[in-house]
Amino acid sequence: NNLYLGCVKDESGVVIPPYGSKEELSFLKERLDASVSREIYKKLEDQSIENVIELTQPLPYLKVYGLAIHVDGKIQIIWLIAAILQEKLCAEDEVPDYMMRTTEERLLKAIKFLELLSKQVFAMRMEELIASDAIQRTMESECRIKNELKRTEIMTEIVKMLESEKGFVRIVDDILAIVCDYMGIEAGSLLQLLPDEKTVDMICEFDQNPEQCRMKSFQKIAKEGLPFF
């Protein structure tokens, strides 16, 4: 529709650079105040109801609008719209042939279409995010249920082990193996405080790498050297 568009997300954050050739944008820049985008943003930010505002310009043929796209009551982006109206041009107006021209009717229809299109895009994006969030929550819920089931299975298995007739050391070895596997731990051990209450022995151990077992060397270790004691 022969409009010049730009898009910002706040007073200084450009989402889409202004559309147009270097010559066209230079022509507009010479005739528009440098603070036009900040002024439009400020006016739209102060108005929670109005989505479209017109910024009055000294040149009758030059129209400047701001279009705010709201989502959940907050401005997401603002379209900056500039247009040269053919019906407002006079013979003395020096507007180069390379500048696009439009009519006021086409301009207003284009703004309505741009607003509708932008809202639909954001609505679709929001639906995608909501759907994605729902899927993520479902996956997390399924993962949590699986973990709880697995944990229950492990606890049941441990209880059965404690009730078995195997020797104490064998039972603890089996428990260490199953717990380390469940928790993704490479090694685990059971330490016993000796009667002197000053030293500790390792009495059971599990290690995925048997060569790294420390049972023999971990005997009569000073309790003070073990912070968790």
C-alpha positions as CSV (number, residue, x, y, z in Angstrom):
1,N,0.0,0.0,0.0
2,N,3.0,2.3,-0.5
3,L,3.7,2.9,3.2
4,Y,6.9,3.4,5.0
5,L,7.0,1.1,8.1
6,G,9.3,0.6,11.0
7,C,8.8,-1.4,14.3
8,V,10.0,-0.8,17.8
9,K,9.6,-2.7,21.1
10,D,10.3,0.3,23.4
11,E,11.8,3.8,23.1
12,S,15.0,2.6,21.6
13,G,14.7,-1.1,20.7
14,V,14.3,-1.5,17.0
15,V,12.6,-4.7,15.9
16,I,12.4,-4.0,12.2
17,P,14.4,-1.2,10.6
18,P,12.4,1.4,8.5
19,Y,11.4,0.1,5.1
20,G,12.6,2.0,2.1
21,S,15.6,2.8,0.0
22,K,18.5,5.0,1.3
23,E,17.2,8.0,-0.7
24,E,13.6,7.5,0.5
25,L,14.5,7.2,4.2
26,S,16.8,10.2,3.8
27,F,14.0,12.3,2.4
28,L,11.7,11.3,5.3
29,K,14.4,11.8,7.9
30,E,14.9,15.4,6.7
31,R,11.2,16.1,7.2
32,L,10.5,14.2,10.4
33,D,11.7,15.1,13.9
34,A,14.4,12.7,15.2
35,S,12.4,12.1,18.3
36,V,9.2,11.0,16.5
37,S,9.5,7.3,17.5
38,R,10.0,8.2,21.2
39,E,7.1,10.6,21.1
40,I,4.8,8.0,19.5
41,Y,5.9,5.4,22.1
42,K,5.4,7.8,25.0
43,K,1.9,8.7,23.8
44,L,0.8,5.1,23.2
45,E,2.3,4.0,26.5
46,D,0.3,6.6,28.4
47,Q,-2.9,5.5,26.7
48,S,-4.1,2.0,27.6
49,I,-7.2,2.2,25.4
50,E,-6.1,3.7,22.1
51,N,-4.1,1.5,19.8
52,V,-3.6,4.0,17.0
53,I,-2.5,7.6,17.2
54,E,-1.6,10.2,14.6
55,L,1.3,12.5,15.2
56,T,0.6,15.9,13.6
57,Q,3.1,17.0,11.1
58,P,3.8,20.5,9.6
59,L,3.6,19.2,6.1
60,P,0.0,18.4,5.1
61,Y,0.9,15.6,2.7
62,L,3.0,13.7,5.3
63,K,1.1,11.5,7.7
64,V,2.7,9.7,10.6
65,Y,0.9,7.1,12.8
66,G,1.8,4.9,15.6
67,L,0.1,1.5,16.0
68,A,0.5,-0.4,19.3
69,I,0.0,-4.1,19.5
70,H,-1.1,-5.2,23.0
71,V,-0.9,-8.7,24.5
72,D,-2.3,-9.2,28.1
73,G,-2.6,-5.5,28.5
74,K,1.1,-4.8,27.7
75,I,2.5,-3.2,24.6
76,Q,4.6,-5.8,22.7
77,I,5.5,-3.8,19.6
78,I,4.7,-0.5,18.0
79,W,4.5,0.0,14.3
80,L,5.7,3.4,13.1
81,I,3.9,4.3,9.9
82,A,4.7,7.2,7.5
83,A,2.9,7.9,4.3
84,I,2.8,10.6,1.6
85,L,-0.8,11.3,0.5
86,Q,-1.2,12.0,-3.2
87,E,-4.4,14.1,-2.7
88,K,-2.6,16.4,-0.3
89,L,0.3,17.2,-2.6
90,C,0.6,20.6,-4.2
91,A,2.6,21.8,-7.2
92,E,5.1,23.6,-4.9
93,D,5.8,20.5,-2.8
94,E,9.2,19.1,-3.8
95,V,8.6,15.4,-3.5
96,P,10.9,13.3,-5.7
97,D,9.4,10.7,-8.1
98,Y,11.1,7.9,-6.2
99,M,9.0,8.5,-3.1
100,M,6.0,6.2,-2.8
101,R,2.6,7.8,-2.6
102,T,-0.8,6.6,-1.4
103,T,-4.2,7.8,-0.5
104,E,-5.7,8.5,2.9
105,E,-8.3,5.7,2.3
106,R,-5.6,3.1,1.5
107,L,-3.5,4.3,4.4
108,L,-6.3,3.8,7.0
109,K,-7.3,0.4,5.5
110,A,-3.7,-0.6,5.6
111,I,-3.4,0.4,9.3
112,K,-6.5,-1.7,10.2
113,F,-5.1,-4.7,8.2
114,L,-1.7,-4.3,9.9
115,E,-3.3,-4.3,13.3
116,L,-5.4,-7.3,12.6
117,L,-2.5,-9.2,11.1
118,S,-0.2,-8.4,14.0
119,K,-2.8,-9.4,16.6
120,Q,-3.3,-12.7,14.8
121,V,0.4,-13.4,14.6
122,F,0.8,-12.7,18.4
123,A,-2.3,-14.8,19.1
124,M,-0.9,-17.7,17.2
125,R,2.4,-17.3,18.9
126,M,0.7,-17.2,22.3
127,E,-1.3,-20.4,21.5
128,E,2.0,-22.1,20.4
129,L,3.6,-21.1,23.7
130,I,0.6,-22.2,25.8
131,A,0.5,-25.6,23.9
132,S,4.3,-26.0,24.3
133,D,4.0,-25.1,28.0
134,A,1.2,-27.7,28.4
135,I,3.3,-30.4,26.7
136,Q,6.3,-29.5,28.8
137,R,4.2,-29.8,32.0
138,T,2.8,-33.1,30.8
139,M,6.2,-34.4,30.1
140,E,7.5,-33.2,33.5
141,S,4.5,-34.8,35.2
142,E,5.1,-38.1,33.4
143,C,8.8,-38.0,34.3
144,R,7.9,-37.3,37.9
145,I,5.4,-40.2,38.0
146,K,8.1,-42.5,36.5
147,N,10.6,-41.4,39.1
148,E,8.1,-42.0,41.9
149,L,7.3,-45.4,40.6
150,K,10.9,-46.3,40.2
151,R,11.6,-45.0,43.8
152,T,8.8,-47.1,45.1
153,E,10.1,-50.1,43.3
154,I,13.6,-49.5,44.8
155,M,12.2,-49.1,48.3
156,T,10.1,-52.2,48.0
157,E,13.2,-54.1,46.8
158,I,15.3,-52.8,49.7
159,V,12.6,-53.8,52.2
160,K,12.6,-57.3,50.7
161,M,16.4,-57.4,51.0
162,L,16.2,-56.5,54.6
163,E,13.8,-59.3,55.2
164,S,16.0,-61.9,53.5
165,E,18.1,-64.5,55.3
166,K,21.3,-63.3,53.6
167,G,24.1,-62.1,55.8
168,F,24.3,-58.4,56.8
169,V,27.3,-57.6,54.7
170,R,25.7,-59.2,51.6
171,I,22.4,-57.4,52.1
172,V,24.2,-54.0,52.5
173,D,26.3,-54.7,49.4
174,D,23.2,-55.4,47.4
175,I,21.4,-52.2,48.8
176,L,24.5,-50.1,48.0
177,A,24.5,-51.4,44.4
178,I,20.8,-50.8,43.8
179,V,20.8,-47.3,45.4
180,C,23.9,-46.2,43.5
181,D,22.5,-47.4,40.3
182,Y,19.1,-45.6,40.9
183,M,20.8,-42.3,41.9
184,G,23.4,-42.4,39.2
185,I,26.3,-42.5,41.8
186,E,29.5,-44.2,40.8
187,A,30.4,-45.4,44.3
188,G,28.9,-45.7,47.8
189,S,29.9,-47.1,51.1
190,L,28.7,-47.9,54.7
191,L,30.9,-46.6,57.5
192,Q,30.7,-47.8,61.1
193,L,31.7,-45.9,64.2
194,L,34.0,-48.1,66.3
195,P,33.5,-48.6,70.1
196,D,36.2,-46.0,70.9
197,E,33.9,-43.5,69.2
198,K,37.0,-41.8,67.7
199,T,37.6,-44.0,64.7
200,V,35.6,-45.3,61.8
201,D,35.8,-48.4,59.6
202,M,34.4,-48.9,56.1
203,I,32.4,-52.2,56.4
204,C,30.7,-52.3,53.0
205,E,31.5,-50.7,49.6
206,F,30.2,-50.5,46.1
207,D,32.2,-49.1,43.2
208,Q,31.5,-49.4,39.5
209,N,35.3,-49.7,39.0
210,P,36.4,-52.5,41.4
211,E,40.0,-51.4,41.0
212,Q,39.2,-48.2,42.9
213,C,37.8,-49.9,45.9
214,R,39.1,-48.4,49.2
215,M,37.9,-50.9,51.7
216,K,41.3,-52.1,52.9
217,S,42.8,-48.6,53.2
218,F,39.7,-47.1,54.8
219,Q,40.0,-48.7,58.3
220,K,40.4,-46.9,61.7
221,I,40.1,-43.5,60.1
222,A,39.8,-40.6,62.6
223,K,36.2,-39.5,62.9
224,E,37.4,-35.8,62.9
225,G,38.6,-36.4,59.3
226,L,35.0,-37.2,58.2
227,P,32.9,-34.0,58.2
228,F,29.6,-35.9,57.9
229,F,30.3,-37.8,61.1
